[in-house]
């Protein structure tokens, strides 16, 4: 993945993965129903491309909103998850992670804080030193 693709396409998706708090996998994406496509069209969205809803397997309660994403966004989320997994695979010293949650906690310490700051995985950066006169 080239740096521009990482910055402009996958970067926002990495931030979204931190906010979701779970690993987006292909089996969690379901194409919208005909009724949902009609509702999407009425809201002014481009329905000429494929749209998906994201349904996590560990959802604990009914959510009043349905999270939807277009095909390009879904691919970016999957690439973001692969990138987070790559960061964890390359950890020095090598580490074992028991869950994707543990991977997100570790990745938050390896990536710039902008990716995780609005999530439950804020990085623990050193405080900025300010000289007091």
ABEGO torsion letter per residue (X at the ends): XBAAAAAAAAAAAAAAAAAAGBBBBAAABBBBBAAAAAAAAAAGBBAABBBBBBBBAABABBBABBBBBBAAAAAAAAAAAAAAAAAAAABOBBBBBABAAAAAAAAAAABBAAAAAABAABBBBBBBBBBBX
